């Protein structure tokens, strides 16, 4: 679990050069620049010689971000929210736990598109069409986890018996509308709650929505399938 030291605490120690920051933390310069661009770490102090120096708290902050990224499937917006709340001195363990409930654990054994095609049997063109129509929704662009692979294999089987992407485009439409309504309900029910109650209610609503989706869709499918079951016609012998 990511630790909880607040970056809002007083900073001590000398400022740090970029190369020393990279050596201490073990990350790339591109990672630091990306965090800077996204506002996840404070801007460096620049001297007249145009040298950039980073505050000592950046070491712990970057480690905290990397810890979140390695353990949880948190999008950038969720990580930013965790950092903002932590900077206010709040205990963010419950917020991190909420992120785990909503987004799931960090995916392991991700593969690139070339490997994904080989594992699913889908062609690169089919993959691109599925991506553009939201039938495939990898959490990280260009990388596919085990859930993506399983769906890719099902799609390959469906295409093999005549299904087309157009046949399936109602799934993304229904999903977007469902998500929109669920988010509206969540905002209505939690907007006046304090931080801890908001987090707790969001986790309960997420679990309930996930269960209801699976239950209602599956039961409607089962009822429809039962009503369309082929009848057994008895042929009279002449």
N, C-alpha and C positions, 0 to 999 in steps of 0.2 A: 504494500500500500504506500502511496506517495506520502512523504512526510509533510508536516504542517507548519514549519517555520515561516513566519510572516515576513515578506520582503519589505513591509512598512517599518520594520525595526531600524533603529539608528545604524548607519553604516560606519564601519571603522576600517582602518588600514589604507595603504596607498592605492592609488589608481593603477589599473592594469592595462598593459598594451595588448593589442589583438592577438599577437603570436603567443603571449604568455597565457591568455585566456583559453586559446585553442589547446595548448599543451596541457593545461590544468584540467580541463573538462574532457578533452578527447573528442571534440566535434570538429566539423569542417568550417572553414570560413564562410562557405555558402549557407550553412545552417544558421550561423550568427546573423548574417545579413538578411536572411529570410525572416528570422524572428524580429529583427529591427524593422523591416518593412511592414510586418503585420502588427507592430506595436506590442509585442509580447515582452520585450525587454526595453529598459530605458535607453535613450540615445546616449552615445558616448560624449565625453567632454573633449572638445577639440582645442588644441593649442594654436598659437600663432604659426607654428611650423606645419600646421595642418595634420598633426598627429592626433589619432583618436585614442582616448584612454577610457576604460570601462570601470565602473564602480565595483567594488568587491562583491556586493550583493548579487551581481550578475552571475557569479559562479553558481551559487545555490539556486538561483532562479532558473537558469538553463538546465541544471540537473533535475529540478522539479518538473520542468516541461518535458524533458526526455523520459522521465519516469512515467508521467501520464501517458505519453505516446507509446511507450513500450508495453504498458499493462492494459490499456483501455482503448477501445475504438472510438475515441472522442474526436469530433471534428474541431477545426480551429476555433469556431465560435464558442464551443463549449469550454475549451481550454482557456480562452480569453475571459470567459465569465468566471471560471474558477480562480484565475489570477486576480481579477477585479475584486472578488469577494474576499480573497485572502489578504489583499492589500488593505482592505477595510478592517482587518483584524479578526475576521470571522473564521470559525472552524469549518473547513470545507470538506471534511470527510463525508458528510451526508450528501453534499453536492456531487462529489466524485462517485459515490455509491449510486446516486440518481442517474448519472451518466452511464454507469455500467448497466443499469436496468433498461434505460432507453436505447442505448447504442450497442450493448453487448461487450463481451471481452475482446481484447485485441486479437485479430485474426492471425493465424500462423500458417506457414507454408503457402504464402501467396505466390502466384505464378504470373508471368507476363502473357501478353495476348498470343504469342506464338505457341507457347506451351499449352495455353488454354484451348486453342484450336485443336491441338493434337490430342488432348485429354477428352474433349467433348465430341470431336468429329465435325464440328461446325467449320465452315470455310471462313476466311477473313471477311469476305463480303457479307455473309450471314451475321457474323459477330457485329460488324459495323451497323447493319440494319437493325439488329436487336438493341444495340446501344442507343441509336438515334430514336427508336420508338419506345424506349424505356422498358423493354422487356428484360433487358440485362441492366442491372444497376450496381456495378462494383462500387464499394465504399471509397476506394482510392483509384483515381484515374489511371488506366493502363495496367492495373494489377487486379487479379481475380483470386478470391478465397474459395474455400471448400463449398460454401453455399452457392456461389456463382457457378462453380463447376457442376454441381448437382443439377441446377436449373438449366445450364447449358446442355447437359446430357438429355434432360427431359425434352428440351426444345428440339434437339436433333432427332429424337424419336418421333416427336409430333410432326416435324417437317417430313419425315420419312413416310408417314401415312397420309400425307396430303394437306396438313395444316399450313396456313400461310400467316405471315406477320399481321396482315389485315384481319384475319380471323381472331387474333388475340389482342387487338389494340384496345378492346374495352377494359382489359385488366388495368392498364395504367390509368385510364380515365376514371374508373371506379376508385382506384387506390388514391389518386390525387384528391378526389372529392371527399372520400372518407377521412383522409389525413387533415384536410382543410377544416372539416366539421369537428373532428376530434380536438384540433388545436384551439378552435373557437370555444368549445366547451371547457377545455382546460383553462383558458384565459379567464373565462367568466367565473369559474369556480375558485380560482386561486388568486385573482388580482388583488384582493383585500387582505390576504393572509400574510403573516410575518414570514421571515426567511425559512425557519425550520419547518413550519407547518406547510408552507408552499412546496418545499422539497418533498416532504412526506406525502402530501396529497398528489403531487405529480407522479410519484412512483406508483401509488395505488391506482390512479387513473390509467397509467400506462399498462399495468398488469391487467386491469379489467378490460381495456380496449383490445389488447392483444388476444385475450381469451374469447371475448365476444366475437371478434372477427372470425377466428378459426371455427368457433361453434356454429354461428349463424350461417356462414357461407357453406360449411360442410353439410349442415342439416338441410338447407334449401336444395343443395345438389342431390342429396340422398332422396328427398321427397320427389324431386323432379324425375330422377332416375327410376324410382319405383312406379311413378305414374305412367312412364313410357316403356315399362318392361313388356317385351313381346308376349302376346297372348298365345296360349296353347290351343290351337283349333283341332277339334276332333273330327276326323274324316269318317263319315259313315260308309261302311262297306256296302257295296251294291249286291 
